[in-house]
């Protein structure tokens, strides 16, 4: 399968830095933040659409604009771009989610993807009124996805631990959007193997990533299914390696050590296995951030979520992407600071290099801007799937 590349919609705002520099930093450093208003987000989405990305992730979180509304709005300002809406399954009913996704699928012209985010930050979970423990959240997500899928073709009944529905359905059945589910824990792997189309693992070193992919692929095979795999990276790509590393170094040159220490302590307390593994990549140290050739862990010093950045010349970044692709990753969700400028650096530098290697079809091929893109996930294979749901 050729690579499917997605960009990131900065629905929490944008800027040139990993975090705000401490007071007294060097003069002349740009520290202004860009608000996530619809005009700026449209600039990002329009650039990504023009560059030929398969889609864009619209994130969820307490600091983000609502992803459903953002995706619906941006779908009216773009032509081909697919929108991967992130949502927490515990914060709305699965039947309502089926209805919302069906509407969004119609409004966007069939360009919706779903990213199920179970959540890993207890503080944020509690702000939303969600107090379930880690494995319970994945058990709830399993039931949620059973109802969601069933309602698209329903009606469906479920009498489970977390949901009890009778006749769940939508009145106008959609073309079901593919489901991406993220995580690293054993609980995440089990749910992905039974319910997801694409399992999004936290980016680690290539060998670790390959081992995880092999394990989840085996779990899916036991359930009579095939799924695809992906991950999240930040990217800093320039014409030369020296230019790219200069950008990376500048991003962390003025970080407040106290902020780094507080953030790392918070990550160590996280009940997200993936977040704890991100923190372990660098251990809070700022002097050994290149943990593998062209793989930099600087973002993870103060940023929650994916901590790995691919840094280097366009060909070097393409080399690392090819290596991760060889480990079984077909779907890569990418981001950079700022997202508008970095999309062009990547789209005009790395994407041509990937096409030359035959890893990325286009721009004028069957999945390029001038043709129909393929489905982002393989068809479901449900033989042997657990019979928790009754479909009428």
Secondary structure as UniProt FT lines:
FT   STRAND          4..9
FT   TURN            11..12
FT   TURN            23..24
FT   TURN            27..28
FT   HELIX           38..51
FT   STRAND          55..58
FT   TURN            62..63
FT   HELIX           67..75
FT   STRAND          82..87
FT   HELIX           89..91
FT   HELIX           94..107
FT   TURN            108..109
FT   STRAND          112..116
FT   HELIX           122..127
FT   TURN            128..129
FT   HELIX           134..153
FT   STRAND          156..159
FT   STRAND          164..168
FT   STRAND          179..182
FT   HELIX           186..195
FT   STRAND          198..200
FT   HELIX           206..222
FT   TURN            223..224
FT   STRAND          228..238
FT   HELIX           241..252
FT   TURN            253..254
FT   HELIX           257..269
FT   HELIX           273..280
FT   TURN            281..284
FT   STRAND          290..292
FT   TURN            293..294
FT   STRAND          295..296
FT   HELIX           298..301
FT   STRAND          309..313
FT   HELIX           314..326
FT   TURN            327..328
FT   STRAND          331..335
FT   HELIX           339..356
FT   TURN            357..358
FT   TURN            366..367
FT   TURN            369..370
FT   TURN            383..384
FT   STRAND          390..391
//
